[in-house]
Amino acid sequence: MTLVVVPVRYPLSRHSMATLSEAIRIADERDAELTVLHVDLYHDSHEVTRTDLKRAVQREFGVLPTARYVVRRGFLVEETILDEVAAEEADVVVIGAKQASRWRRTLQRLFSDPDVESYLREKLDATIITVDAERTARGDA
């Protein structure tokens, strides 16, 4: 079965809700399972639980029967997301435009001129869909 992974902030921000809404639409369209992922940073931990995340999502979107809720702890949001997506062998990753910008800045520290979508495609072998809360989603396969 197809797996869609969507990293979100907790509490859910307006951008996270737009990204999650698109991920839900894509999962429904593809008859896919959905993993809602939150990264709780070690150095700025809010001790978010899986139950907290699930309740917040269900409050906004109702019960999502094929959704799985995951909270991972890590030092770097981007690296933790990559690890989770790779471990789950996700087929589609739906990220917010703000998250893509953070990944771009992180990669710029490592490489002179990163192409975030190409990097993610190479590392993840997944379709990357970027959602801008102000615009429609655009996909990069």
N, C-alpha and C positions, 0 to 999 in steps of 0.2 A: 504494500500500500504506500502511496505517496505521503511524504511528511513535509509539512510546512512549519518552519520555526520563526517565531517573532519575538525579538528582544524588546522589552518594555521597561519603563521606569515605574517605580512604586514610591509614593502613590501615583496613580495614572495621571500623566500630564495630557494636555490637549493633543500634543503631537503623538504621544503613545496611543491615545484612543484612536486617532486617525490611522496610524500604522496598524493597530490591532484590527480595526474595522476592515481594512483592505486585506489583511491576512485571513480573517474569517471568510470574507467573500471568495478569496482564492481557494481556501480549503474546501468550501462548499462547492465551488465550481469544479474542482478536481476530485471531489469525493475523497479528500485527504484527511489524515490525522493532523492535529494542530498542537504544537508545543509552544506555550507561552512562557518565556524565559525572562527572569529578572536576575541581574547580577548585583549582589550586596557586597560592597567593597569592604575589605578588611579594615582599612584605615578610616573609613567613614561609615561604619556599619550601623544600619538601623534595625538590625536583627529581624528582617522581614522573613516571615514564614511562608511556606507553600499555601497554607490556609488563608493568610492575609491576601496573598496575590489572587487566589481563586475567588475569594469573596468580592474583592474589588472589581475583578473582571465580570463576574456574574451580576453584580449590582448595575453595571453599565450595559452589558450585552445579553444578560439572561444565561441560562444553562447552555453550555456548549458541549454536546454529548461526546464529541471525539477529541476534546481538548485534554491536554496534560499540562500541569502547572509545575514549573521547575524554578527553584531559587538556588543559585550557585554563589559561592563566596569566592572572591578573587582580588588580586591586586590591581589588575588592569581590566576594565570592562571589555575592551576589544579582544584581548587574548582569551578571556573566559568565554566570550561568545563564540569565537573561532573553535575553541576546544569542544564546547557543547555541540555545535553544529557538526563538526567532524565526527565526534563520537556517536552521534545519533544518525549519521549518514543522511542528513537532510537533503531533500530534493529541491526545496525552495526556501530561501531566506528572505523575509520581508523586513527591511530596516527603514527607519525614518531618515529623512534627508539630514537631520541634525546628527544622527549617529554616523552616517556616511562621512560627514565633515570631520567628526572626531577621528574616525579611522584614517582619513586622509592625513590629518595632522600627525597622528601617531606614526604612520608609515613614512611621512616626510622626515621624521627624525632618523629613520633607518635607511631610507633610500633618497636619492636626489630628486626624482620626479615620479612619484608613484601613480599608477593608474589603479585606483582602489578596486574597481569592478574586475579588472583583469587579475589582480592579486587574489581577490576572493574566489574567482572562478578557478584559478590554478590551485589554490589551497583546498577548496571545498568541493569542487565538481558539482556545484549546485547553481540553480537559477537564482540570481540576486534581483530582487525587486525593491526599488527605492521609492518611498512615499513621502511626498511633501504635503504637509497639512494644508497648505494654501493652494496646492495644485492637484492634478490627478496623478495616479501612480504611473511610473515608467519602469519597464522591465529590461533587464540585461541578461541574456542567456548565453 
